[in-house]
Each structure stands twice: as C-alpha cells, then as structure tokens.
C-alpha cells in the first residue's frame, strides 16, 4: 500500500484574492513586494516577525471592524427582506462588538461538517457568549443543498438557538453565502472554526484563507490542517483518532472543542501582559503567517504540479515519441516479453530468518537465489523488503534495498547488506519486479514475485 504509485498535491489559495487591503499594505511596507510575486518563498515571510506588534494587531483589528460593519448591514437587509421592517440603528449597532474574540464558521451545511457541534453543550456555549469580561462572538454563514433537508435543519438550529436564548447579538447567521461574504469573514475573524467528522474533509481551503489576514485555525486534524498543525500556529480539536461511532466521536470532539476554547483560546486572546496588547496571541499570529502562508498558497501548488508531475510527464512523452516513437515500440515489445515469461521467475525459499528483534543500525547480510528463466538480470530488480513485524508475522513496510548479482557466484545469486533503521521486531523478505529504463514506476505493471519461507 505504501508503494502504490499515486501521490497528491495539497491545495493552496490565491493569497491576493483573500487578503485585506490593510494587511496587504502592511506586508508591502515590511516585506517589500516579493510576497506578491513569490508567496511560496519562506525567506520572504520570515520578516513577518519583524513587524511591530502594534501595527500587525491594528491591521487585523481593522479587518474585524469591517466584518462587523458588513454583518450589521447584511442582517439589516435580511430583516427588511423577510419582514418588511427595517432594523433600528440602535439594534443594528448592538450586533457584535469590534473588541470581542470573533470566531467564524462558513461552509456548505452538510451534516458531516457538524455546524452545530458547538450547540452540543448549550450551557457552556451561553457562558462563553455571555461572559461579561471575556466573551466570544460567532459568525456563521453557508448554504445547504436545496434537497438537503438535514443540512437546512442545521441552519435553522443555529438561528433558533441564537434567538431563543437571547444571544442574537453575539451569534449571527449570514444568508446568501458567496465569495464576497467569505472574503469579509476570512479578513475579519480571529479564529476560523472547522469541525467535520474525520476523515471526510477533502481539504478545507477556507482555513487557509484566514492565514494571511492574521486569523488562527481551530480545526479537527483532517484535510490540510492535518499537515499544517503545530502547537504554535493554531489549535487542534481531538487527536486525529476515529472511534467508528458517530455519536461517541461527536461527544469526544465537542469536549475537545470546548476545552480548547475555555482553557486556551479565550484566556490567550484576553491576556494583555503589558496592559496594551495580547502579545502572546500576536506571536502566534506571526508564527502562523510565517510558517503556513508560504506552504498553503496556489503558487506553491502550481509549482508542485509542474515540477513533480507535468514536467516529468512531458519529458517522458518526448522521450517515448522521439524517432517515430522508437522508444515506445521498444517498451511495448519488452512488456509483452516480460509478461510472457514472468511465470518462469522463481525465488528460492528463504530460510526462516532467525532475526526478530534488532537494535538501530543492525546490519544483516541477505542472500537469495533467483531463477529468471528466459529473462535476464537487466529485465528485473531484486529487492530486500523489510519492516517492523506485526503480531501475525506480516511486515509493516519500512523500506526496500536493491540486491545485486554476486560476481563471485552463479549469476542467479543476489546479495546485499540491510541496515535496520530503528530498534524493534523486524522481518524481511525478497521480491522480484520488472525493470526497464523507459518503464517509469515499475509497480505499474502489477507484476511481482515474492519469496516463500522454508518451514522451521
């Protein structure tokens, strides 16, 4: 499984589409314009840590203020459209607070994304929303498929909870979610919440969009956050484990979510060590920007596609097409030849290896006798395949090493020395797979012979 010749490129976002004007201007002053041309260069973003805390915080706070102004205007329009009654300015100005920790949740309202996970403990949520000294406020947005009644019910639950509990000034839902709404949200929230059931998240690029704006992620370890998470750049919900029971999983994740909010996120946001700024929160913002922005943007993504896949594929295409596709014909003939003679390949049974527990750096001489029939040593590769032993005696793949024909013995004898990488119970075996310089990945042919073990 570990050698299946299928790989991936993690998604990335187009940074300049999602970054706020104030944050872009701040980067221009301290990073120059290189961040616009080369957003995937880590050395460019290292200068983030040189930006004065006051200026970074002010640029981020401006985004939060713009988001709140937008929310007030949008909710007033929603009210007028739904009831025909315009919202009074006093009521509008009571919606959200530009100085309060703002958490955003915006995505398609599919059930597996668990938009109402926060509602699982209403008393704890109300305590956070109503806290007189350290409150939070929540901005929800998104859509459900017109035929997804369960998804639409989640939206109803969010709105009903806010109104029925008297916290509609701290917990809002924005209708007609689109790129404009998304841009306002990622530019203004302090924390981006993402809590789908693992492992159903495809990637979760919305969380990438807050990075350049100084927002921090609070997410399950799934999608891109499973790659990105580190303790200094955000927070993880759960430990990346899947228990197999949705009810139990939801309970565990909800507990973890609230523990993060109550014990870590809220205290950190409202701790002003010098009485002026939440400097430890700002330090986390800087780490998030410097470490994650150069990794999760579209420039890096496109570069990886080109360098790792498209360019090698094009080079291979040119190689096979040269001279009237001479190489392609040669490769096709060789494949047919190998397939016709593959059943004649034999590996002499290996003695049951006495090796069971080894220390890191242990070396082992491995010898195997391989009969190739009408194939030659140039048509194959012979490998020692090794790794930790499961309790049932199977091998968990750790690595393989090519074996070479022994020049002092019969041509069918192959040897090598394996160095085990760590201490533990290890096992090994020998395999033969096809090889041709034009083949590319040899596993694509789907042919392999494995050694059997002599009974003890």
C-alpha positions in Angstrom: 0.0 0.0 0.0 2.8 2.4 0.8 4.3 2.0 -2.6 1.2 2.5 -4.7 2.3 4.9 -7.4 -0.3 7.5 -6.6 0.7 10.8 -4.9 -1.0 14.1 -4.2 -0.5 17.8 -4.2 -2.1 19.7 -1.3 -4.4 22.6 -2.4 -3.5 26.2 -2.0 -5.3 29.5 -2.1 -4.6 32.6 -4.2 -3.4 34.9 -1.5 -4.1 38.2 -3.1 -7.7 37.3 -3.7 -8.4 36.9 0.1 -6.0 39.2 1.9 -7.4 42.5 3.2 -6.2 45.9 1.9 -4.7 46.9 5.3 -2.8 43.7 5.7 -1.5 43.8 2.1 -0.3 47.4 2.7 1.4 46.3 5.9 3.2 43.5 4.1 4.3 45.9 1.3 6.0 48.1 3.9 7.9 45.4 5.8 8.2 42.5 3.2 8.5 44.6 0.1 6.6 43.3 -3.0 8.3 39.9 -3.0 5.3 38.4 -1.1 3.1 39.3 -4.1 5.5 37.7 -6.7 6.8 34.8 -4.7 4.3 34.0 -1.9 5.7 30.5 -1.6 9.2 31.6 -0.6 9.7 31.0 3.1 12.5 33.6 3.4 10.2 36.3 2.3 7.7 35.6 5.1 10.4 35.3 7.8 10.3 39.1 8.0 6.8 38.9 9.5 8.3 38.6 12.9 10.0 42.0 12.5 6.6 43.8 12.1 5.8 45.7 15.3 3.0 44.1 17.3 1.0 47.3 17.3 0.9 47.5 13.5 0.0 43.9 12.9 -2.7 44.0 15.5 -4.1 47.2 14.1 -4.3 45.8 10.6 -6.1 42.7 11.8 -8.4 44.7 14.0 -9.4 46.8 11.0 -10.5 43.7 9.3 -12.6 42.7 12.3 -14.2 46.1 12.3 -15.0 45.9 8.6 -16.5 42.4 9.1 -18.8 43.7 11.9 -19.9 46.7 9.9 -20.7 44.3 7.0 -22.6 41.9 9.3 -24.7 44.8 10.6 -25.6 46.0 7.2 -26.3 42.4 5.9 -28.5 41.5 8.8 -30.5 44.7 8.4 -31.2 43.8 4.8 -32.1 40.3 5.8 -34.6 41.6 8.3 -36.1 44.0 5.8 -36.4 41.3 3.1 -38.0 38.8 5.5 -40.4 41.1 7.4 -40.6 44.4 5.5 -39.5 46.1 8.7 -36.1 47.8 8.8 -33.8 47.4 11.7 -33.4 50.3 14.0 -29.9 51.8 14.2 -29.7 51.1 17.9 -30.4 47.5 17.4 -28.0 47.3 14.4 -25.2 48.8 16.4 -25.7 46.3 19.2 -24.9 43.4 16.9 -21.4 42.1 17.6 -18.6 44.1 19.2 -15.3 45.1 17.4 -13.3 44.3 20.5 -14.6 40.8 21.2 -13.0 37.5 20.2 -14.7 36.7 16.9 -15.0 33.1 15.6 -16.1 32.3 12.1 -17.7 29.2 10.6 -18.6 29.4 6.9 -19.1 26.4 4.5 -21.6 24.2 2.9 -24.1 23.0 5.5 -23.6 19.3 5.0 -24.3 17.1 8.1 -20.8 15.7 8.2 -19.4 19.2 8.7 -21.2 19.4 12.1 -22.1 23.1 12.1 -24.0 22.6 15.3 -21.2 20.8 17.3 -21.0 23.9 19.5 -24.6 23.5 20.4 -24.0 20.2 22.0 -23.3 21.9 25.3 -25.6 24.9 25.3 -24.8 25.9 28.9 -21.1 26.1 28.1 -21.8 28.0 24.9 -24.0 30.5 26.6 -21.4 31.0 29.3 -18.9 31.9 26.6 -21.2 34.2 24.8 -22.5 36.0 27.9 -19.2 36.3 29.8 -19.1 39.9 30.9 -15.3 40.2 30.8 -14.1 37.7 28.2 -17.0 37.0 25.7 -16.8 35.3 22.3 -19.0 36.1 19.3 -19.8 33.7 16.4 -20.4 34.5 12.8 -22.0 31.6 10.8 -22.5 31.6 7.0 -23.1 29.0 4.4 -25.7 27.2 2.3 -27.3 23.7 2.2 -28.2 21.9 -1.0 -31.9 22.7 -1.8 -32.7 19.0 -1.4 -30.6 18.5 1.8 -33.3 18.9 4.4 -30.9 17.8 7.2 -28.4 20.5 6.2 -31.2 23.1 6.1 -32.2 22.0 9.6 -28.7 22.7 10.9 -29.1 26.3 9.7 -32.4 26.5 11.5 -30.9 25.2 14.7 -28.2 27.8 14.7 -30.6 30.7 14.1 -33.2 29.4 16.6 -30.7 28.9 19.3 -29.4 32.5 19.0 -32.9 34.0 19.1 -34.4 31.7 21.7 -31.5 32.2 24.1 -31.2 35.9 23.7 -27.7 35.9 22.3 -28.6 37.0 18.7 -26.3 40.0 19.3 -23.4 37.6 19.8 -24.3 34.8 17.4 -25.3 35.6 13.8 -26.0 33.8 10.6 -25.4 35.5 7.2 -27.6 34.4 4.3 -26.5 34.1 0.6 -23.0 33.0 1.3 -20.7 33.8 -1.7 -17.1 34.9 -2.3 -17.8 38.4 -1.1 -19.2 37.2 2.3 -16.3 34.7 2.5 -13.8 37.4 1.9 -15.2 39.7 4.6 -15.2 36.8 7.0 -11.7 35.5 6.5 -10.3 39.0 6.7 -12.1 39.8 10.0 -12.3 36.7 12.2 -9.8 35.9 14.9 -10.4 32.2 14.8 -11.6 30.0 12.0 -13.6 27.0 13.2 -13.6 23.8 11.3 -15.0 20.6 12.8 -16.1 18.0 10.3 -16.1 14.3 11.0 -12.6 12.9 10.3 -11.7 11.7 7.7 -14.4 13.2 5.5 -12.8 16.6 4.9 -11.5 16.8 1.3 -9.0 19.7 2.0 -10.7 22.6 3.8 -9.1 25.5 2.0 -11.3 28.1 3.7 -9.0 27.8 6.7 -6.1 28.7 4.5 -7.7 32.0 3.6 -7.5 33.4 7.1 -3.8 32.9 7.4 -2.6 36.0 5.5 -5.1 38.1 7.5 -3.8 37.0 10.9 -6.6 34.6 11.7 -5.8 31.4 13.5 -7.3 28.0 12.9 -9.2 25.8 15.3 -9.9 22.5 13.5 -10.0 18.8 13.6 -6.9 17.1 12.3 -8.2 16.5 8.8 -7.6 17.9 5.3 -4.9 20.5 5.1 -4.8 21.1 8.9 -3.6 17.5 9.4 -0.5 18.6 7.5 -0.3 22.2 8.8 -1.0 21.9 12.5 1.7 22.7 15.1 1.1 23.9 18.6 2.5 27.4 17.9 0.2 28.2 14.9 -3.3 27.2 16.0 -5.3 24.6 17.8 -6.4 21.0 17.1 -9.8 19.5 18.0 -9.2 15.9 19.1 -6.1 13.9 18.5 -6.8 12.7 14.9 -8.4 9.4 16.1 -11.5 7.8 14.6 -13.6 5.8 17.0 -16.1 4.4 14.5 -19.2 5.6 16.3 -20.5 9.0 15.2 -22.3 9.7 18.5 -19.2 8.9 20.5 -17.0 10.8 18.1 -19.2 13.9 18.3 -19.1 13.7 22.1 -15.4 13.5 22.2 -14.8 16.2 19.7 -17.3 18.6 21.4 -15.5 18.1 24.7 -12.1 18.8 23.0 -13.6 21.9 21.2 -14.8 23.4 24.5 -11.6 22.6 26.3 -9.7 24.5 23.7 -12.0 27.5 23.8 -12.3 27.7 27.6 -8.8 26.8 28.7 -6.6 28.1 25.8 -8.1 30.3 23.2 -10.3 32.7 25.3 -7.6 33.2 28.0 -4.9 33.8 25.4 -6.9 36.4 23.5 -7.8 38.4 26.5 -4.4 38.3 28.3 -2.7 41.7 27.9 0.6 41.0 29.6 1.8 44.6 29.4 -1.7 46.1 29.6 -1.6 47.2 26.0 -1.7 44.2 23.6 -2.3 40.4 23.7 1.3 39.9 22.7 1.3 36.1 23.0 -1.7 35.9 20.7 0.1 38.2 18.3 3.2 36.0 18.5 1.0 33.0 17.4 -0.4 35.1 14.6 3.2 35.8 13.4 4.1 32.1 13.6 1.0 31.2 11.6 1.7 33.7 8.9 5.4 33.0 8.6 5.2 29.2 8.7 1.9 28.5 6.9 1.3 31.2 4.2 4.3 30.1 2.1 3.2 26.5 2.3 -0.6 26.8 1.5 -0.9 29.1 -1.5 -1.6 28.5 -5.1 1.9 29.4 -6.3 3.4 26.5 -4.3 0.6 24.3 -5.5 1.1 25.0 -9.2 4.8 24.8 -8.9 4.5 21.3 -7.3 2.1 20.1 -10.1 4.6 21.4 -12.7 7.8 20.2 -11.2 6.7 16.9 -9.8 4.1 15.8 -12.4 3.6 17.8 -15.5 7.2 18.4 -16.5 8.4 14.8 -15.9 5.3 13.6 -17.8 6.1 15.9 -20.7 9.8 14.8 -20.7 8.8 11.2 -20.7 6.3 11.8 -23.5 9.1 13.4 -25.6 11.4 10.6 -24.8 8.9 7.9 -26.0 7.8 9.9 -29.1 11.4 10.5 -30.4 12.5 9.0 -33.7 9.0 8.0 -34.7 8.1 6.5 -31.3 11.0 4.1 -31.4 11.3 4.0 -27.6 7.6 3.5 -27.2 7.7 0.5 -29.6 10.7 -0.9 -27.7 9.0 -0.6 -24.4 5.8 -2.2 -25.6 7.7 -5.2 -27.0 9.7 -5.5 -23.8 6.4 -5.5 -21.7 5.0 -8.3 -23.8 8.2 -10.3 -23.5 8.2 -9.9 -19.7 4.6 -10.8 -19.3 5.0 -13.9 -21.5 7.9 -15.1 -19.3 7.0 -13.9 -15.9 5.6 -17.1 -14.6 9.0 -18.8 -15.0 10.6 -16.5 -12.4 11.4 -18.2 -9.2 12.9 -17.2 -5.8 14.4 -20.0 -3.8 12.6 -20.3 -0.5 14.3 -18.2 2.2 15.2 -19.9 5.5 13.1 -18.7 8.3 15.1 -15.7 9.5 16.4 -16.0 13.0 16.4 -12.3 13.2 13.4 -11.0 15.2 14.5 -8.1 17.5 17.2 -5.8 16.4 18.8 -2.6 17.5 19.1 0.6 15.4 21.9 0.2 13.0 22.0 -3.6 13.0 23.4 -4.9 9.7 22.2 -8.1 8.1 23.7 -10.0 5.1 20.9 -11.2 2.8 21.4 -13.8 0.1 18.8 -15.1 -2.4 18.8 -17.4 -5.3 16.6 -16.1 -8.1 15.8 -18.1 -11.3 14.8 -15.8 -14.1 14.0 -18.3 -16.8 14.4 -16.6 -20.2 14.6 -13.1 -18.6 17.9 -11.5 -17.8 19.2 -9.6 -14.7 18.7 -6.4 -16.8 14.9 -7.1 -17.0 14.3 -7.1 -13.3 15.1 -5.6 -9.9 15.6 -7.8 -6.9 14.8 -6.2 -3.5 15.1 -7.0 0.1 11.7 -5.7 1.5 11.8 -5.1 5.3 9.9 -3.5 8.2 8.5 -4.0 11.7 6.7 -7.3 12.3 3.0 -7.3 13.1 1.8 -9.8 15.7 0.6 -12.1 12.9 4.0 -12.2 11.3 3.3 -9.8 8.4 5.6 -7.0 7.6 4.7 -3.3 8.0 6.6 -1.7 5.1 9.6 0.3 6.2 11.8 0.2 3.1 13.5 -1.8 0.5 17.0 -2.2 -0.8 18.2 -3.4 -4.2 20.2 -6.6 -4.3 23.0 -7.1 -6.8 24.2 -10.3 -8.6 27.1 -11.8 -6.8 30.0 -11.7 -9.2 31.8 -14.5 -7.4 28.9 -16.9 -7.6 26.4 -18.2 -10.0 24.5 -15.4 -11.8 21.4 -16.4 -10.0 22.7 -15.5 -6.6 21.9 -11.9 -5.3 23.3 -10.3 -2.2 23.1 -7.1 -0.2 23.5 -5.8 3.3 20.5 -4.3 5.1 20.9 -1.7 7.9 17.8 -1.6 10.1 16.7 1.9 10.8 15.5 1.5 14.4 15.2 -0.8 17.3 12.3 -3.3 17.3 10.9 -6.5 15.9 11.8 -6.6 12.2 11.3 -9.0 9.4 12.3 -9.2 5.8 11.6 -10.9 2.6 12.8 -10.8 -1.1 10.9 -9.8 -4.2 11.5 -9.5 -7.9 9.8 -6.8 -10.0 10.2 -5.8 -13.7 12.7 -3.1 -14.6 13.3 -1.1 -17.8 14.9 2.3 -18.0 11.8 3.5 -20.0 9.3 2.0 -17.7 8.8 4.8 -15.2 7.4 3.3 -12.0 7.9 -0.5 -12.2 4.9 -1.2 -10.0 2.5 0.0 -12.7 2.9 -3.3 -14.5 1.3 -5.1 -11.5 3.9 -7.9 -11.5 5.9 -9.1 -8.5 7.3 -12.4 -7.3 7.7 -12.8 -3.5 9.9 -15.3 -1.7 8.4 -18.0 0.4 9.8 -19.1 3.7 11.1 -22.5 4.5 9.2 -24.1 7.4 11.2 -24.4 10.5 
